[in-house]
């Protein structure tokens, strides 16, 4: 949509939807809604070509989504290969695998840097008819007298050149990442909060010996190393660093990154003769959480409403899943011409109820994988039962099921089943590994605690209040 189209829409009473955040969740949602004939304004404080911290690896389900969105060929044109092989190691168990895909899937894994990926998604939204406003910050939401969110306040430029204005819409979508302005302005509370337990550093290398494109993930002792070919023929490496070593590790870059990466044999072989490109990146502090998904006139999607440990590599894929499902809900409750046969208040109540149901679906869909990401996103010693389960799966020829977790086509409980865990415990006991009984008891206790939290979430405000009160406050 052109600026003239935007002015006409605003003059007619606003947009159907304002989406704040023009990246994976927001741009793809805007595309899907605009293709359904809804008037959509997509707003971002940055330019689409600006980079953002991201592991930027996405899997089979995300590739299928991008193919349906019609942008996969453009992404392939950036020189990012479709990866069909994986080299995995968990503890002392290592196995090669063909990445599991379904009929019709274009591939298993792809990596595209965000300053390449995000502009492609933003252009798709524009081509579908969405208005795109970049370098435009949302400073607050607008509320009707009853408190319902009915738009946003925008700011462009800085200093004497700063201008402010307002845009109105029937719904405001926060797709503006883990530091979401929309979430803060709407008072969305965070729950299932989990701080990071290692820092993530990454870098890119030219002239790597890539050969057959392979996704490498090795997690052993106190180390995590990931390697994958990315766009422009580069090879990306990610490593997990003990928070206590961050200052030392950062001071030694890029040599410290290369030394760490070479502790993983297949990555070391790939990097033989390779040269670093650009400055290494890092994320050293974050908190995983869920946020309340919606309220009167607003909803959160992607990292704005649910951010998880990046070790699981599901940020982009889950953003696409949420955008696709939310688009279906909104298409059923927002009409193209704004006609409300049941009255404006009744229509708003129906929309709010539908969004609340969508939020409940989101939590059911992503809570179990969220806790799994928390568990693997640590440099603590692995419980011995996990490598033993995987060892048994490898003997049975089913070890590729682990990667269906990363495809979001299996839950952790579908892979770490009762019979597999009990079998692993029995084998370890037969080898005299009696400590596994304590591990199993700890895992069972943690599972009970998490089920209780899912029934009655503990919000971050409650956690802060309990810390102020001291030990008695948590009784």
C-alpha positions in Angstrom: 0.0 0.0 0.0 1.3 3.5 -0.8 1.4 6.5 1.6 -1.8 7.7 -0.2 -3.5 4.4 0.5 -2.4 4.7 4.1 -3.9 8.3 4.4 -7.2 7.1 2.8 -7.4 4.1 5.2 -6.7 6.3 8.2 -9.3 8.9 7.1 -11.9 6.2 6.8 -11.5 5.3 10.5 -8.2 3.3 10.7 -7.0 -0.1 9.8 -8.4 -3.5 10.6 -5.1 -4.5 12.1 -1.9 -2.8 13.2 1.0 -5.2 13.5 3.9 -3.9 15.5 7.2 -5.6 14.4 8.0 -6.3 10.8 10.1 -9.4 11.2 9.3 -13.2 11.2 6.1 -13.2 13.2 4.8 -9.8 12.2 5.6 -9.6 8.5 4.3 -13.1 7.8 1.1 -12.4 9.8 0.6 -9.1 7.9 1.1 -11.0 4.6 -1.5 -13.6 5.5 -4.1 -11.0 6.7 -3.6 -8.7 3.7 -4.1 -11.6 1.3 -7.4 -12.2 3.0 -8.4 -8.6 2.2 -7.9 -7.0 5.6 -6.4 -3.5 5.8 -3.1 -4.0 7.6 -0.4 -1.5 8.8 3.0 -3.1 9.6 5.2 -0.9 11.8 8.8 -1.3 12.8 11.2 0.9 14.6 14.1 -0.3 12.4 14.6 -0.8 8.7 14.0 -4.3 7.4 17.6 -4.6 6.4 18.9 -3.9 10.0 20.3 -7.0 11.7 19.0 -8.5 14.9 20.5 -11.0 17.3 19.3 -14.4 16.1 20.4 -18.0 15.6 18.4 -17.7 12.3 18.1 -21.5 11.7 14.7 -22.9 10.8 13.5 -26.4 10.1 11.2 -28.5 7.9 7.9 -27.0 9.2 9.2 -23.4 8.7 10.4 -24.3 5.2 7.0 -25.6 4.3 5.5 -22.4 5.6 7.9 -20.2 3.6 7.1 -22.2 0.5 3.4 -21.6 1.0 4.1 -18.0 1.6 5.8 -17.9 -1.8 9.2 -16.6 -0.7 11.3 -19.8 -0.5 12.8 -19.5 -4.0 13.9 -16.0 -3.2 15.6 -17.2 -0.1 17.4 -20.0 -1.9 18.6 -17.4 -4.4 20.6 -15.8 -1.5 22.9 -18.9 -1.6 21.5 -20.6 1.5 21.3 -24.4 0.8 18.6 -26.7 1.9 20.2 -29.0 4.5 19.2 -32.7 4.5 21.8 -34.2 6.9 22.5 -33.8 10.6 25.5 -34.8 12.7 24.3 -35.1 16.3 26.0 -35.8 19.6 24.5 -35.8 23.0 26.9 -36.9 25.8 28.9 -39.8 24.5 26.3 -40.8 21.9 26.9 -39.5 18.3 24.9 -40.4 15.3 24.5 -39.2 11.7 21.0 -38.9 10.4 18.9 -37.8 7.4 16.7 -35.0 8.6 13.1 -36.2 8.9 10.7 -34.6 6.5 7.2 -35.2 5.3 6.0 -35.7 1.7 5.9 -32.3 0.1 8.4 -30.7 2.4 11.0 -28.6 0.5 13.8 -29.6 2.8 15.0 -30.2 6.3 16.9 -27.1 7.5 18.0 -23.7 6.3 19.9 -20.8 7.7 19.6 -17.2 6.5 20.9 -14.2 8.3 18.2 -11.9 9.5 19.3 -8.8 7.5 18.6 -11.0 4.4 15.6 -12.9 5.6 13.6 -10.1 7.2 13.5 -7.8 4.1 12.1 -10.7 2.0 9.3 -11.2 4.5 8.6 -7.4 4.6 8.4 -7.2 0.8 6.0 -10.1 0.7 3.7 -8.2 3.1 3.9 -5.0 1.0 3.2 -7.1 -2.2 0.1 -8.5 -0.4 -1.2 -5.0 0.2 0.0 -4.2 3.7 1.2 -0.6 4.5 4.8 -0.8 5.8 6.1 1.9 8.1 9.8 1.5 9.0 12.0 3.6 11.2 8.8 4.3 13.1 8.6 3.6 16.8 5.5 2.7 18.7 5.7 4.6 22.0 2.3 3.6 23.5 -1.1 2.2 22.7 -4.3 4.2 22.4 -7.3 3.2 24.6 -11.0 3.9 24.3 -12.8 5.2 27.4 -13.5 1.7 28.6 -9.9 0.7 28.4 -10.0 -1.2 25.1 -6.9 -0.8 23.0 -7.8 0.9 19.7 -4.5 2.0 18.2 -1.0 3.1 18.7 1.0 6.3 19.1 3.9 6.6 16.7 7.1 8.6 16.7 9.5 9.2 13.8 12.9 11.0 13.7 14.7 12.5 16.7 15.4 15.8 18.3 13.9 18.8 16.5 12.9 16.5 13.6 10.8 14.2 15.8 7.2 13.9 14.8 4.4 12.0 16.5 1.0 10.8 15.3 -1.7 8.3 16.1 -3.0 5.3 14.1 -6.2 3.5 15.0 -7.2 -0.1 14.3 -9.7 -2.7 15.4 -6.8 -4.8 16.7 -3.2 -4.2 17.7 -0.8 -7.1 17.3 2.5 -7.0 19.3 5.1 -8.9 17.2 7.9 -6.7 18.5 10.1 -9.3 20.1 11.1 -10.3 23.6 11.4 -6.6 24.7 7.9 -5.9 23.3 6.6 -2.3 23.7 3.1 -3.5 23.1 3.3 -6.1 25.8 4.6 -3.5 28.3 2.0 -0.9 27.3 -0.8 -3.5 27.5 0.3 -4.8 30.9 0.9 -8.4 29.7 2.3 -10.3 32.7 5.2 -12.8 32.2 5.1 -16.3 33.6 7.2 -19.5 33.5 10.2 -17.1 33.6 13.6 -18.8 33.3 16.9 -16.9 33.1 19.6 -18.1 30.7 22.2 -20.5 32.0 24.9 -19.9 29.4 25.9 -17.1 27.0 25.6 -17.6 23.2 28.4 -16.5 20.8 28.4 -16.9 17.1 30.4 -16.1 14.0 30.7 -16.7 10.2 33.5 -18.1 8.1 34.3 -18.0 4.4 36.1 -20.7 2.4 34.9 -23.4 4.8 35.0 -27.1 3.6 31.2 -27.5 3.6 30.9 -30.5 1.2 27.5 -32.1 1.7 25.5 -29.4 3.6 25.1 -30.8 7.2 23.6 -29.4 10.4 25.9 -30.2 13.3 24.8 -30.2 16.9 27.1 -31.5 19.6 26.3 -31.2 23.3 28.8 -32.9 25.6 30.3 -32.4 29.1 30.1 -28.6 29.5 30.1 -27.7 25.8 27.6 -26.8 23.1 28.7 -26.4 19.5 26.5 -25.9 16.5 27.5 -25.5 12.8 25.5 -25.0 9.7 26.0 -23.5 6.2 24.2 -20.2 5.7 23.6 -17.7 2.9 26.4 -16.3 0.7 28.3 -19.6 1.0 29.3 -18.8 4.5 29.5 -21.3 7.4 28.0 -20.2 10.8 29.2 -21.5 14.2 27.5 -21.0 17.5 28.9 -21.9 20.9 27.6 -21.9 24.5 29.9 -20.2 27.0 29.8 -20.4 30.8 28.5 -17.0 32.1 31.5 -16.8 34.4 33.8 -16.8 31.4 32.0 -14.2 29.2 34.4 -11.4 29.8 37.5 -13.5 29.2 35.8 -15.1 26.1 34.8 -11.8 24.6 38.3 -10.3 25.1 39.8 -13.2 23.1 37.5 -12.9 20.1 37.6 -14.1 17.4 40.3 -16.6 18.5 38.4 -17.8 21.5 35.4 -18.6 19.3 37.5 -20.5 16.8 39.3 -22.4 19.5 36.0 -23.5 21.1 34.5 -24.4 17.8 37.5 -26.6 16.9 36.8 -28.7 20.0 34.0 -30.3 17.9 35.7 -32.6 15.4 33.3 -32.2 12.4 33.2 -28.4 12.8 37.0 -28.3 13.1 37.3 -30.2 9.8 34.8 -27.9 8.1 36.7 -24.8 9.4 40.2 -26.1 8.2 41.5 -23.2 6.1 38.4 -21.0 6.7 38.6 -17.3 7.4 36.4 -15.3 9.9 34.0 -12.8 8.3 32.8 -9.8 10.2 32.6 -9.4 13.9 31.3 -12.2 16.1 27.9 -11.7 17.7 26.7 -12.6 21.2 23.7 -12.7 23.5 24.8 -12.9 27.1 21.6 -12.3 29.1 18.0 -13.2 28.4 15.0 -14.5 30.1 12.7 -17.1 28.7 9.0 -16.6 29.4 5.4 -16.7 28.3 3.3 -13.5 28.5 -0.4 -13.2 28.7 -1.4 -13.6 25.1 -4.2 -11.1 24.6 -6.7 -8.6 26.1 -9.3 -6.2 24.8 -8.1 -5.1 21.4 -4.6 -6.6 21.5 -2.7 -9.8 21.1 0.9 -10.9 21.2 2.6 -13.2 18.7 6.1 -14.7 18.3 8.8 -13.7 20.8 6.7 -10.9 22.1 4.4 -13.5 23.8 6.7 -16.5 24.1 10.5 -16.5 24.1 12.5 -19.6 24.8 16.1 -20.7 25.1 17.7 -20.5 21.6 19.4 -23.8 22.0 16.2 -25.5 20.7 16.4 -23.4 17.5 12.7 -22.9 17.4 12.2 -19.1 17.6 11.6 -18.6 13.9 9.6 -21.8 13.3 7.4 -21.1 16.3 6.8 -17.5 15.1 5.6 -18.9 11.8 3.4 -21.5 13.5 1.8 -18.8 15.6 1.4 -16.4 12.8 -0.4 -19.0 10.6 -2.8 -20.0 13.4 -3.5 -16.5 14.5 -4.2 -15.4 10.9 -7.0 -18.1 10.7 -8.6 -16.8 13.9 -8.5 -13.2 12.8 -9.8 -13.9 9.3 -12.8 -15.5 10.9 -13.6 -12.5 13.2 -12.5 -9.4 11.3 -14.6 -8.7 8.2 -13.2 -6.9 5.2 -15.8 -4.1 5.1 -16.0 -3.7 8.9 -19.7 -4.7 8.9 -20.7 -5.9 12.4 -24.1 -7.6 12.0 -24.2 -8.4 15.7 -23.2 -4.9 16.9 -19.8 -3.4 17.6 -19.6 -4.4 21.2 -20.8 -8.0 20.5 -18.3 -8.3 17.7 -15.5 -7.1 20.0 -16.4 -9.5 22.7 -16.4 -12.4 20.2 -13.0 -11.4 19.0 -11.6 -11.1 22.5 -13.0 -14.6 23.4 -11.5 -16.1 20.2 -8.1 -14.5 21.0 -8.3 -15.9 24.6 -8.9 -19.3 23.1 -6.0 -18.9 20.8 -3.8 -17.9 23.7 -4.8 -21.1 25.5 -3.9 -23.1 22.4 -0.5 -21.4 22.3 0.3 -22.4 25.8 -0.9 -26.0 25.3 1.2 -26.2 22.1 4.4 -24.7 23.3 4.8 -25.3 27.1 6.2 -28.7 26.9 8.8 -27.8 24.3 9.6 -24.7 26.3 10.6 -26.7 29.4 12.6 -29.0 27.2 14.5 -26.0 25.8 15.2 -24.8 29.4 16.6 -28.2 30.2 19.0 -28.5 27.2 20.0 -24.8 27.4 22.5 -25.4 30.1 26.1 -26.4 30.4 25.4 -28.5 33.5 26.1 -32.2 33.3 23.5 -34.1 31.3 21.4 -36.6 33.2 22.8 -40.0 32.3 19.4 -41.4 31.3 19.2 -39.0 28.2 22.2 -40.4 26.3 21.1 -43.9 27.3 17.6 -43.3 25.8 19.3 -42.0 22.6 21.7 -45.0 22.5 18.7 -47.3 22.6 16.9 -45.3 19.9 19.9 -45.5 17.7 20.1 -49.3 18.1 16.4 -49.4 17.2 16.9 -47.1 14.1 14.6 -44.4 15.5 17.1 -41.7 16.6 15.9 -39.4 13.9 12.8 -38.8 16.0 14.9 -36.4 18.1 14.9 -34.0 15.1 11.1 -34.1 14.8 11.2 -32.3 18.2 13.1 -29.5 16.3 10.5 -29.7 13.5 7.8 -29.2 16.1 6.2 -32.4 14.9 6.8 -34.4 18.0 6.7 -33.5 21.7 9.5 -34.4 24.1 7.1 -36.9 25.7 6.7 -38.5 22.3 10.4 -39.2 22.2 11.3 -39.6 25.9 8.5 -42.1 26.4 7.9 -44.0 29.6 9.1 -47.3 28.2 12.2 -45.8 26.7 13.1 -44.0 29.9 12.4 -47.1 32.1 14.5 -49.2 29.7 17.4 -46.8 29.9 17.2 -46.7 33.7 17.2 -50.6 33.8 20.3 -50.8 31.5 22.1 -48.2 33.6 21.3 -50.0 36.9 22.5 -53.3 35.3 25.9 -51.5 34.7 26.0 -50.4 38.4 25.0 -46.8 37.7 22.8 -46.4 40.8 23.0 -42.7 40.7 20.3 -42.8 37.9 17.7 -43.5 40.6 18.4 -40.1 42.1 18.3 -38.5 38.7 15.0 -40.1 37.9 13.6 -38.9 41.2 14.8 -35.3 40.5 13.2 -35.4 37.0 9.9 -36.7 38.4 9.9 -34.0 41.0 10.6 -31.3 38.5 7.8 -32.6 36.2 5.3 -32.4 39.1 6.4 -28.8 39.8 6.0 -27.8 36.2 2.6 -29.4 35.9 1.5 -27.4 39.0 2.8 -24.2 37.3 0.9 -24.9 34.2 -2.3 -25.2 36.2 -1.5 -22.1 38.2 1.1 -19.9 36.6 3.4 -17.8 38.8 3.7 -14.4 37.3 6.9 -12.4 37.3 5.3 -9.7 39.5 4.5 -12.3 42.0 8.1 -13.5 42.0 9.3 -10.0 42.6 6.9 -9.5 45.4 8.0 -12.8 47.0 11.7 -11.7 46.8 10.8 -8.5 48.6 9.0 -10.3 51.4 11.7 -12.9 51.9 11.2 -16.6 52.6 7.8 -16.2 54.3 6.4 -14.6 51.1 6.7 -17.9 49.2 4.7 -20.0 51.6 
